[in-house]
Amino acid sequence: MFSHKKEPIHFVKIGEANPRFAQLLLEQFGGATGELTAALQYWVQSFHCENTAIRDMLQDIAIEEFSHLEMVGKLIEAHTKNVDQTEAYKSTLFAVRGMGPHLLDSQGSAWKANYINEGGDIVRDLRANIGAEAGARQTYEELIKLAPDEGTKNTLIHLLTREISHTQMFMKALESLGKLTDPMFGNIEPDNTVDIYYNLSTYTQGEQDNVNLQVDRRGPWNSEPNFRYIIQPSVNES
């Protein structure tokens, strides 16, 4: 059972309406990294999750994402209300589609179900969610830079903040499963190349002569004790 409270989870108030900015906000309403995508992604994932505590978390966050969709929708509505005769309005998607939010991104492309990233394994899904929150956070960061007034900016900062909160929750859920830093999950054992790093990006002799270039770039991702570094891979290397 669902119920809806008419008060948004965070107060939404803007200064002067700005329909051009409203078109940018559509990215978080009907875009790939938007709130509808997140809400449906986490909700669908919850049905595949046998861990009841993590299922509950996914559903709680999914419903919060629906509340964020409402907030973005209210922002778009406020920024397009009573400005339909202005040149700024006429130059936007709203001139054809009408005021308020639509299931479009900022370029006018319709929302697609294939934006949703779920695969039926909770470790895989939680990792996908961390990436989804990162994408949404980046979008909000750019929107905040362009926000035309303090009220809009405050709402967007709240939304960005909650992306960070959700990322932390997903990371803690992975940690509780012992999978925050463990790349292996599932039932198929990997073969004996699992700890090999292949050096497949090499410099030409002329590039190697450049003193500013380090020929072999090394780091914890290609060094012992976690990895065997194969400097010149061959077909039979294993």
C-alpha contacts under 8 A as a table, 3 or more apart, distances in Angstrom:
res1	aa1	res2	aa2	distance
5	K	8	P	7.33
7	E	11	F	8.00
8	P	11	F	6.22
8	P	12	V	7.64
8	P	67	S	6.75
8	P	70	E	7.30
8	P	71	M	6.61
9	I	67	S	6.54
9	I	68	H	7.85
10	H	71	M	7.55
10	H	155	T	7.29
10	H	158	H	7.79
11	F	155	T	7.43
12	V	71	M	6.77
12	V	74	K	7.17
12	V	75	L	6.90
12	V	151	G	7.18
12	V	152	T	7.43
12	V	155	T	6.25
13	K	75	L	7.71
13	K	151	G	5.22
13	K	152	T	6.61
13	K	155	T	7.93
14	I	17	A	7.30
14	I	75	L	7.42
14	I	78	A	7.14
14	I	79	H	7.68
14	I	149	D	6.67
14	I	150	E	7.33
14	I	151	G	4.58
14	I	152	T	5.18
15	G	148	P	7.97
15	G	149	D	5.67
15	G	150	E	7.35
15	G	151	G	6.35
15	G	152	T	7.51
16	E	79	H	7.49
16	E	149	D	7.52
17	A	78	A	6.43
17	A	79	H	4.12
17	A	80	T	6.30
17	A	81	K	7.16
17	A	83	V	7.43
18	N	21	F	5.51
18	N	22	A	6.37
18	N	79	H	4.95
18	N	80	T	6.74
18	N	88	A	7.67
18	N	148	P	7.36
19	P	22	A	4.71
19	P	23	Q	6.37
19	P	76	I	7.83
19	P	79	H	5.26
19	P	80	T	4.98
19	P	83	V	7.62
19	P	88	A	6.35
19	P	89	Y	5.42
19	P	92	T	7.05
19	P	94	F	7.95
20	R	23	Q	5.26
20	R	24	L	6.87
20	R	88	A	6.33
20	R	89	Y	6.88
20	R	91	S	7.71
20	R	92	T	6.21
21	F	24	L	5.08
21	F	25	L	6.37
21	F	79	H	7.53
21	F	146	L	7.80
21	F	147	A	7.30
21	F	148	P	7.52
22	A	25	L	4.89
22	A	26	L	6.56
22	A	75	L	7.38
22	A	76	I	4.95
22	A	79	H	5.68
22	A	80	T	6.80
23	Q	26	L	5.29
23	Q	27	E	7.69
23	Q	76	I	7.70
23	Q	92	T	6.61
23	Q	93	L	6.89
23	Q	94	F	7.78
23	Q	105	D	8.00
23	Q	106	S	5.31
24	L	27	E	5.86
24	L	105	D	7.87
24	L	106	S	4.98
24	L	143	L	7.46
25	L	28	Q	5.70
25	L	29	F	6.89
25	L	72	V	7.08
25	L	75	L	7.96
25	L	76	I	6.61
25	L	106	S	6.90
25	L	143	L	7.44
26	L	29	F	4.83
26	L	30	G	5.80
26	L	31	G	6.70
26	L	76	I	7.41
26	L	101	P	6.85
26	L	102	H	7.29
26	L	103	L	7.70
26	L	104	L	6.26
26	L	105	D	4.99
26	L	106	S	5.06
27	E	30	G	5.80
27	E	31	G	4.34
27	E	32	A	7.42
27	E	33	T	7.42
27	E	34	G	6.18
27	E	104	L	7.34
27	E	105	D	4.37
27	E	106	S	4.94
28	Q	31	G	5.53
28	Q	32	A	7.87
28	Q	33	T	6.47
28	Q	34	G	3.74
28	Q	35	E	5.81
28	Q	36	L	7.96
28	Q	69	L	7.71
28	Q	72	V	7.01
28	Q	105	D	7.40
28	Q	136	A	7.65
28	Q	139	T	7.79
29	F	34	G	5.24
29	F	35	E	5.92
29	F	36	L	6.36
29	F	69	L	6.14
29	F	72	V	6.42
29	F	73	G	6.82
29	F	101	P	7.20
29	F	102	H	7.41
29	F	103	L	6.50
29	F	104	L	7.21
29	F	105	D	7.05
30	G	34	G	6.07
30	G	35	E	7.81
30	G	36	L	6.80
30	G	37	T	7.92
30	G	102	H	6.80
30	G	103	L	4.24
30	G	104	L	4.41
30	G	105	D	4.88
30	G	110	A	6.91
30	G	111	W	5.09
31	G	34	G	4.99
31	G	37	T	7.75
31	G	103	L	7.70
31	G	104	L	6.28
31	G	105	D	4.27
31	G	106	S	7.31
31	G	109	S	7.99
31	G	110	A	7.85
31	G	111	W	6.02
32	A	37	T	6.56
32	A	105	D	7.63
32	A	111	W	7.11
32	A	112	K	7.77
32	A	115	Y	5.47
33	T	37	T	6.42
33	T	38	A	7.25
33	T	115	Y	7.81
33	T	132	A	6.58
33	T	135	G	6.04
33	T	136	A	5.23
33	T	139	T	7.83
34	G	37	T	5.52
34	G	38	A	6.55
34	G	69	L	7.93
34	G	136	A	6.50
35	E	38	A	5.05
35	E	39	A	6.04
35	E	65	E	5.64
35	E	66	F	6.72
35	E	68	H	6.30
35	E	69	L	5.10
36	L	39	A	5.16
36	L	40	L	6.18
36	L	65	E	7.20
36	L	66	F	6.66
36	L	69	L	6.19
37	T	40	L	5.46
37	T	41	Q	5.89
37	T	113	A	7.92
37	T	115	Y	6.41
37	T	116	I	5.83
38	A	41	Q	5.05
38	A	42	Y	6.13
38	A	62	A	6.90
38	A	65	E	6.44
38	A	116	I	7.49
38	A	132	A	7.36
39	A	42	Y	5.58
39	A	43	W	6.13
39	A	61	I	7.52
39	A	62	A	4.28
39	A	63	I	6.52
39	A	64	E	7.68
39	A	65	E	4.93
39	A	66	F	5.70
40	L	43	W	5.03
40	L	44	V	6.00
40	L	62	A	6.83
40	L	116	I	7.13
41	Q	44	V	5.43
41	Q	45	Q	6.13
41	Q	62	A	7.72
41	Q	116	I	5.19
41	Q	117	N	6.23
41	Q	118	E	6.47
42	Y	45	Q	5.03
42	Y	46	S	6.20
42	Y	58	L	5.45
42	Y	59	Q	6.67
42	Y	61	I	7.26
42	Y	62	A	5.30
42	Y	129	N	7.83
43	W	46	S	5.27
43	W	47	F	7.23
43	W	58	L	6.47
43	W	59	Q	5.55
43	W	62	A	5.48
44	V	47	F	5.69
44	V	48	H	7.41
44	V	118	E	7.40
45	Q	48	H	5.44
45	Q	49	C	6.68
45	Q	58	L	7.42
45	Q	118	E	5.96
45	Q	119	G	7.69
45	Q	120	G	6.81
45	Q	122	I	7.60
45	Q	125	D	6.94
46	S	49	C	5.21
46	S	54	I	7.88
46	S	55	R	4.85
46	S	56	D	7.58
46	S	58	L	5.69
46	S	59	Q	6.33
47	F	50	E	7.96
47	F	55	R	7.39
48	H	120	G	5.33
48	H	121	D	7.05
48	H	122	I	7.36
49	C	52	T	7.19
49	C	54	I	7.25
49	C	55	R	5.63
49	C	120	G	7.60
49	C	121	D	7.39
49	C	122	I	5.96
50	E	55	R	7.15
51	N	54	I	5.53
51	N	55	R	6.06
52	T	55	R	4.93
52	T	56	D	6.12
53	A	56	D	5.15
53	A	57	M	6.39
54	I	57	M	4.91
54	I	58	L	6.16
54	I	173	A	6.79
55	R	58	L	5.15
55	R	59	Q	6.29
56	D	59	Q	5.21
56	D	60	D	6.14
57	M	60	D	5.11
57	M	61	I	6.13
58	L	61	I	5.25
58	L	62	A	5.98
59	Q	62	A	4.93
59	Q	63	I	6.21
60	D	63	I	5.33
60	D	64	E	6.32
61	I	64	E	4.93
61	I	65	E	6.14
61	I	166	H	7.37
62	A	65	E	5.03
62	A	66	F	6.49
63	I	66	F	5.03
63	I	67	S	6.50
64	E	67	S	4.97
64	E	68	H	6.33
65	E	68	H	4.82
65	E	69	L	6.21
66	F	69	L	4.92
66	F	70	E	6.36
67	S	70	E	4.99
67	S	71	M	6.37
68	H	71	M	4.93
68	H	72	V	6.23
68	H	159	L	7.07
69	L	72	V	5.20
69	L	73	G	6.04
70	E	73	G	4.93
70	E	74	K	6.12
71	M	74	K	5.06
71	M	75	L	6.25
72	V	75	L	5.02
72	V	76	I	6.25
73	G	76	I	5.12
73	G	77	E	6.07
73	G	100	G	6.99
73	G	101	P	5.37
74	K	77	E	4.95
74	K	78	A	6.04
74	K	100	G	7.80
74	K	101	P	7.98
75	L	78	A	5.15
75	L	79	H	6.13
75	L	152	T	7.28
76	I	79	H	5.13
76	I	80	T	6.23
76	I	100	G	5.50
76	I	101	P	5.68
77	E	80	T	5.36
77	E	81	K	5.95
77	E	99	M	6.51
77	E	100	G	4.01
77	E	101	P	6.27
78	A	81	K	5.34
78	A	100	G	7.58
80	T	83	V	5.96
80	T	84	D	7.30
80	T	89	Y	7.33
80	T	94	F	7.75
80	T	99	M	5.49
80	T	100	G	6.15
81	K	84	D	7.39
81	K	99	M	6.43
81	K	100	G	7.39
82	N	85	Q	7.89
83	V	86	T	5.52
83	V	89	Y	6.27
84	D	89	Y	5.54
84	D	90	K	6.95
84	D	95	A	7.15
84	D	99	M	7.79
85	Q	89	Y	6.92
85	Q	90	K	7.25
86	T	89	Y	5.31
86	T	90	K	6.41
87	E	90	K	4.98
87	E	91	S	6.30
88	A	91	S	5.44
88	A	92	T	7.01
89	Y	92	T	5.50
89	Y	94	F	6.79
89	Y	95	A	6.20
90	K	93	L	7.92
90	K	94	F	7.43
90	K	95	A	5.00
91	S	95	A	7.03
92	T	95	A	5.86
93	L	96	V	5.86
93	L	97	R	6.23
93	L	98	G	7.98
93	L	108	G	6.84
94	F	97	R	4.76
94	F	98	G	4.68
94	F	99	M	5.58
94	F	100	G	7.61
95	A	98	G	5.83
95	A	99	M	7.76
97	R	102	H	7.76
103	L	110	A	5.90
103	L	111	W	5.51
104	L	107	Q	7.55
104	L	108	G	5.23
104	L	109	S	5.25
104	L	110	A	4.41
104	L	111	W	5.55
105	D	108	G	5.32
105	D	109	S	5.47
105	D	110	A	6.55
105	D	111	W	6.97
106	S	109	S	7.56
111	W	115	Y	7.87
112	K	115	Y	5.79
113	A	116	I	5.84
114	N	117	N	7.36
117	N	125	D	7.50
117	N	128	A	6.76
118	E	125	D	5.71
118	E	128	A	7.65
119	G	124	R	6.94
119	G	125	D	6.31
120	G	124	R	7.87
120	G	125	D	7.20
121	D	124	R	5.37
121	D	125	D	6.02
122	I	125	D	4.93
122	I	126	L	5.97
123	V	126	L	5.30
123	V	127	R	6.31
123	V	174	L	6.69
123	V	179	K	7.06
123	V	185	F	7.31
124	R	127	R	5.30
124	R	128	A	6.26
125	D	128	A	4.97
125	D	129	N	6.15
126	L	129	N	4.94
126	L	130	I	6.41
126	L	170	F	5.85
126	L	171	M	7.70
126	L	173	A	7.84
126	L	174	L	6.93
127	R	130	I	5.20
127	R	131	G	6.62
127	R	170	F	7.70
128	A	131	G	5.19
128	A	132	A	6.23
129	N	132	A	4.82
129	N	133	E	6.11
129	N	167	T	7.58
129	N	170	F	7.21
130	I	133	E	5.24
130	I	134	A	6.26
130	I	167	T	5.38
130	I	170	F	6.60
130	I	171	M	7.50
131	G	134	A	5.04
131	G	135	G	6.28
132	A	135	G	5.12
132	A	136	A	6.30
133	E	136	A	5.10
133	E	137	R	5.99
133	E	163	E	5.45
133	E	164	I	7.32
133	E	166	H	7.25
133	E	167	T	6.20
134	A	137	R	5.05
134	A	138	Q	6.21
134	A	163	E	7.44
134	A	167	T	7.77
135	G	138	Q	5.24
135	G	139	T	6.42
136	A	139	T	5.11
136	A	140	Y	6.23
136	A	160	L	7.74
136	A	163	E	7.10
137	R	140	Y	5.12
137	R	141	E	6.10
137	R	160	L	5.40
137	R	163	E	5.96
137	R	164	I	7.44
138	Q	141	E	5.03
138	Q	142	E	6.47
139	T	142	E	5.30
139	T	143	L	6.26
140	Y	143	L	4.91
140	Y	144	I	5.98
140	Y	156	L	6.44
140	Y	157	I	7.64
140	Y	159	L	7.52
140	Y	160	L	5.83
141	E	144	I	5.22
141	E	145	K	6.51
141	E	160	L	7.17
142	E	145	K	5.21
142	E	146	L	6.65
143	L	146	L	5.15
143	L	147	A	5.95
143	L	156	L	7.59
144	I	147	A	4.98
144	I	153	K	5.60
144	I	156	L	6.26
144	I	157	I	7.06
147	A	150	E	7.58
147	A	152	T	6.28
147	A	153	K	5.53
148	P	152	T	7.16
148	P	153	K	7.65
149	D	152	T	5.60
149	D	153	K	6.26
150	E	153	K	4.91
150	E	154	N	5.98
151	G	154	N	5.21
151	G	155	T	6.47
152	T	155	T	5.31
152	T	156	L	6.30
153	K	156	L	5.08
153	K	157	I	6.06
154	N	157	I	5.10
154	N	158	H	6.31
155	T	158	H	5.16
155	T	159	L	6.38
156	L	159	L	4.98
156	L	160	L	6.11
157	I	160	L	5.00
157	I	161	T	6.03
158	H	161	T	5.02
158	H	162	R	6.34
159	L	162	R	5.23
159	L	163	E	6.52
160	L	163	E	5.17
160	L	164	I	6.69
161	T	164	I	5.22
161	T	165	S	6.40
162	R	165	S	4.77
162	R	166	H	6.07
163	E	166	H	5.19
163	E	167	T	6.20
164	I	167	T	5.10
164	I	168	Q	6.38
165	S	168	Q	5.20
165	S	169	M	6.35
166	H	169	M	4.93
166	H	170	F	6.21
167	T	170	F	5.21
167	T	171	M	6.17
168	Q	171	M	5.05
168	Q	172	K	6.12
169	M	172	K	5.11
169	M	173	A	6.17
170	F	173	A	5.01
170	F	174	L	6.25
171	M	174	L	5.09
171	M	175	E	6.13
171	M	180	L	6.34
172	K	175	E	4.83
172	K	176	S	6.13
172	K	180	L	7.70
173	A	176	S	5.08
173	A	177	L	6.57
174	L	177	L	5.14
174	L	178	G	6.32
174	L	179	K	5.08
174	L	180	L	4.75
175	E	178	G	4.88
175	E	179	K	5.59
175	E	180	L	4.65
175	E	181	T	7.92
176	S	179	K	7.53
177	L	180	L	7.62
178	G	181	T	7.73
178	G	182	D	7.16
179	K	182	D	4.75
179	K	183	P	7.07
179	K	184	M	7.93
179	K	185	F	7.91
182	D	185	F	7.86
190	P	193	T	7.80
190	P	194	V	6.31
191	D	194	V	6.14
192	N	195	D	7.25
192	N	238	S	6.52
193	T	196	I	5.25
193	T	238	S	5.55
195	D	226	N	6.46
195	D	227	F	4.72
195	D	228	R	6.02
196	I	222	N	7.94
196	I	227	F	5.40
196	I	228	R	4.80
196	I	229	Y	6.19
196	I	230	I	6.99
196	I	238	S	7.81
197	Y	221	W	7.98
197	Y	222	N	5.55
197	Y	227	F	6.15
197	Y	228	R	5.95
197	Y	229	Y	4.98
197	Y	230	I	6.03
198	Y	229	Y	6.41
198	Y	230	I	5.13
198	Y	231	I	6.65
198	Y	232	Q	7.58
198	Y	233	P	6.14
199	N	202	T	7.31
199	N	229	Y	7.20
199	N	230	I	5.94
199	N	231	I	5.02
199	N	232	Q	6.45
199	N	233	P	6.91
200	L	231	I	7.98
200	L	232	Q	7.75
200	L	233	P	7.52
202	T	215	V	7.37
202	T	216	D	7.87
203	Y	206	G	7.83
203	Y	207	E	5.61
203	Y	208	Q	6.02
203	Y	215	V	6.68
204	T	207	E	5.13
204	T	208	Q	6.23
205	Q	208	Q	5.01
205	Q	209	D	6.37
206	G	209	D	5.24
206	G	210	N	6.96
207	E	210	N	5.33
207	E	213	L	7.19
208	Q	211	V	7.36
208	Q	213	L	6.55
208	Q	214	Q	7.66
208	Q	215	V	6.12
210	N	213	L	5.71
211	V	214	Q	7.60
214	Q	217	R	6.30
218	R	221	W	7.61
218	R	222	N	6.14
218	R	223	S	6.82
219	G	222	N	5.71
219	G	223	S	6.10
220	P	223	S	5.23
220	P	224	E	7.59
220	P	226	N	7.73
221	W	226	N	7.75
221	W	227	F	7.21
222	N	226	N	7.54
222	N	227	F	5.39
222	N	228	R	6.97
222	N	229	Y	5.87
223	S	226	N	6.33
223	S	227	F	5.17
223	S	228	R	6.55
223	S	229	Y	6.36
224	E	227	F	5.07
224	E	228	R	6.32
224	E	229	Y	7.91
225	P	228	R	7.79
230	I	233	P	5.74
233	P	237	E	6.28
234	S	237	E	5.33
